[in-house]
């Protein structure tokens, strides 16, 4: 018998919960841009973007919300220097995952030169 099928048959018999991977997040609204250095477009350092959402943590491997994940969003943790926040949006950054620790809230419009 197929080992994968046997695994699922056993899980079904034991009423085990098999989690499914998080669905990808749909892009909503204008993105906030994140920069390693405050000279965007210079091709020095990384640049990344996130759309509307409450991201529980931001890591190299994934940027999950409670409902979905954007996979590798490109933000490298404490290595961020600047943000570009669209008008009408706010960004709150926390020092720890799951909205814990110290926080900093910024409101758009804000360009990298203003950060």
C-alpha positions, -999 to +999 in steps of 0.1 A: +000+000+000+009+036-006+026+051+026+009+085+022-025+069+018-018+047+049-009+078+069-041+096+059-062+064+065-047+061+100-052+098+108-088+095+097-093+064+119-078+082+149-097+114+142-064+132+141-061+168+130-039+174+101-033+212+097-033+226+062-007+252+052-019+288+055-035+302+024-017+331+006-028+366+015-046+386-011-031+420-018-054+446-004-050+484-005-018+502-012+014+486+000+037+500+027+073+498+015+101+489+038+138+497+032+171+485+047+186+519+039+171+553+036+180+557-001+154+537-019+162+527-055+199+528-049+201+490-052+220+489-019+202+467+006+168+451+005+134+466-002+101+449+006+064+456+007+034+445+027-003+452+020-030+458+046-030+432+074-022+424+110+011+405+106+019+384+137+056+383+130+079+393+102+107+369+095+129+358+066+108+327+061+072+340+065+050+369+074+018+354+087-014+371+097-041+352+117-057+341+085-030+338+058+007+342+050+026+361+024+055+337+026+089+354+025+079+391+026+116+402+023+118+421+055+149+413+076+138+421+112+159+446+130+177+456+098+151+481+086+158+519+084+129+535+065+092+531+056+071+546+028+035+547+042+006+556+019-017+585+028-045+574+051-026+543+065-009+537+098+018+512+106+025+499+141+058+480+146+062+458+177+095+447+192+082+411+197+060+387+177+022+385+182+018+422+189+039+421+221+066+443+235+073+480+228+055+495+198+059+525+175+030+538+154+035+560+123+009+575+100+010+581+063+018+598+042+054+592+051+083+589+027+117+573+034+132+608+036+108+617+064+113+585+085 
